[in-house]
């Protein structure tokens, strides 16, 4: 994991936690994530079923709530933030993350405590 990623922990139905490293962007003091694999992603489907979720930043785990983003204009701004933050280093993956399937999974991290702890 590098400084521009976070670890997303999601509780499985059997009570075990699974971890996934994800890219995060911050806009206007709010943090956003997406599923690189769209709606096929297991963590994304579990979050939609209200699974307990935490993020790990710099070795510290924080409880969060992920809220789907339905506003198309906000989804586009998040896409721009992904392009700005990751585009030079990872142009191919960024195009995938900004594709329709992944963009449709845009979620805001709510109740995260201090967003300033997340990598900008």
Rosetta blueprint (number, residue, H / E / L):
1 X L
2 X L
3 X L
4 X L
5 X E
6 X E
7 X E
8 X E
9 X E
10 X E
11 X E
12 X L
13 X L
14 X L
15 X L
16 X L
17 X E
18 X E
19 X E
20 X E
21 X E
22 X E
23 X E
24 X E
25 X E
26 X E
27 X E
28 X L
29 X L
30 X E
31 X E
32 X E
33 X E
34 X L
35 X L
36 X L
37 X L
38 X H
39 X H
40 X H
41 X L
42 X H
43 X H
44 X H
45 X H
46 X H
47 X H
48 X H
49 X L
50 X L
51 X L
52 X L
53 X E
54 X E
55 X E
56 X E
57 X E
58 X L
59 X L
60 X E
61 X E
62 X E
63 X E
64 X E
65 X E
66 X E
67 X E
68 X E
69 X L
70 X L
71 X L
72 X H
73 X H
74 X H
75 X H
76 X H
77 X H
78 X H
79 X H
80 X H
81 X H
82 X H
83 X H
84 X H
85 X H
86 X H
87 X L
88 X L
89 X L
90 X L
91 X H
92 X H
93 X H
94 X H
95 X H
96 X H
97 X H
98 X L
99 X L
100 X H
101 X H
102 X H
103 X H
104 X L
105 X L
106 X L
107 X E
108 X E
109 X E
110 X E
111 X L
112 X L
113 X L
114 X L
115 X H
116 X H
117 X H
118 X L
119 X L
120 X L
